[in-house]
Amino acid sequence: MPPVVRFAPSPTGYIHIGNIRTALLNWCVGKRVGGQFILRYDDTDTARSRQEYADAIRQDLIWLGMVPDLELRQSDRLSLYDTTTARLRAAGRLYPCYETEEELDRRRALQKARGLPPVYDRAALKLTDMQKAALEAEGRRPHWRFLLNHRRVEWEDGVRGPAHIDTSSLSDPVLVRADGSYLYTLTSVIDDIDLGVTHIIRGEDHVTNTAVQIEIFEALGGRVPVFAHHNLLTTLSGEGLSKRTGALSIRSLREDGFEPMAVSSLALLTGTSEAVRPVASLEELAKLVDLSRISRAPARFDPAEIQVLNARLLHETPYAEVADRLVALGVGGGETFWQVVRSNIVKLAETKNWWDVVTGPVASDVEDTAFLSRAAAVLPPGPWDETTWSIWTDAVKAETGAKGKALFMPLRQALTGLDHGPELKGLLPLIGRERVLERLKREF
Ligand SMILES: Nc1ncnc2c1ncn2[C@@H]1O[C@H](COP(=O)(O)OP(=O)(O)OP(=O)(O)O)[C@@H](O)[C@H]1O
């Protein structure tokens, strides 16, 4: 059976490069063998979830090439959660609790003072019907906790190998809030069962959730999927990423002009056994994914590396893949121009600067105008090709006696207004004889 995978972000901000590590791993594991990739907005936290963020997540994934096969939002599925929760209540696995946050805080402080772990003591389980009625008469509304089985929950983690957590070390998790809203821990399992999710690949921030959720899967009679918890991306100094700060959001990287495959290559390959390098397509990237070879240590990455990857990716990109975008940027010169400039750019938009250098005008401040006039005098006749530059510079050398930097630098500066850039043997024919003459004679 082909895998069914999902990316399930909360639409509470713009997704960042760490979030897409999760999305990419799921996409790769699912799509490389013809599986289904689901995008699910986990928007049960209505106070923080926003439609504009959900829209942005979809756009970001599509920009990266991960088109979802199915898209759904948890806020549309409340009736499924209502009926499933009723089953858990009927089975005695959900029980009402009336403690306020302050009461719980106090209890935890007391446990800590006694050297005990701050685990919920299940006091609510001992409440009689009369006590519950009295609390409700006071105006209290219950929140609902899941009765854990207090056992050793084991699973074969796709990344971490054999894993286990003893749920007796955990508090019974709240699955339904006092206002009746559901927590992600529950709704996620209900959806994963309903959608037939076969693999749950997510960050290791979810490991504890997994033990709880395996118990919920079992309580609901669902098939427990394969779980895999990957390391989280952190900055070089070890700082985590959060949607709330907006740092390294996919949106900002796109606006900064980075290529989607540079972003994806960095997000996916950092902290794996593969060298971090630009990979040309998601399909190629998917072939490199081996969950069992993802490191357990945090995946530290240098945000500056994205520049390097972007440049390397563009250096290897064939003209056909960028032709339309070059036209949209107002860049001419076709494939020849692309071959000449692609190894001199970090971002595609920089091609426009070089095209402006080709078409002119350029301002230069070469003082030795006599040298330029003598160079102009020996300019070869057209047509020009890649050999013209060396024919010309040999002639200028013979004419003026200049060599090395003293020969090349004034010519480069006069022709481009700059002291660096693409090879002049490629640029020269693009600039053309007429403009070269103008620039040597300073007649722009
Ligand atoms: N720095 C990170 N590196 C890799 N994966 C991450 C990182 N941060 C979050 N994830 C993963 O992204 C997926 C979506 O997570 P979620 O929507 O909860 O976002 P978040 O960034 O963890 O949370 P928050 O909105 O609280 O900042 C989860 O599977 C989570 O494990």
The ligand as a Gaussian input file, in Angstrom:
#p B3LYP/6-31G(d) Opt

LIG

0 1
 N       13.516000      24.155000      14.203000
 C       12.857000      23.136000      13.673000
 N       13.517000      22.235000      12.927000
 C       12.874000      21.207000      12.365000
 N       11.552000      20.969000      12.504000
 C       10.839000      21.827000      13.230000
 C       11.446000      22.958000      13.862000
 N       10.472000      23.633000      14.529000
 C        9.324000      22.953000      14.314000
 N        9.516000      21.875000      13.544000
 C        8.520000      20.912000      13.090000
 O        7.589000      21.562000      12.247000
 C        6.330000      20.882000      12.295000
 C        5.196000      21.882000      12.388000
 O        5.262000      22.446000      13.655000
 P        4.355000      23.530000      14.302000
 O        3.325000      24.013000      13.372000
 O        3.972000      23.051000      15.625000
 O        5.394000      24.720000      14.411000
 P        6.509000      25.166000      15.432000
 O        7.442000      26.032000      14.632000
 O        7.049000      23.970000      16.153000
 O        5.683000      25.934000      16.482000
 P        5.423000      27.422000      16.917000
 O        4.269000      27.849000      16.061000
 O        5.081000      27.223000      18.331000
 O        6.671000      28.213000      16.677000
 C        6.438000      19.933000      13.499000
 O        6.555000      18.621000      13.020000
 C        7.688000      20.364000      14.227000
 O        8.326000      19.263000      14.825000

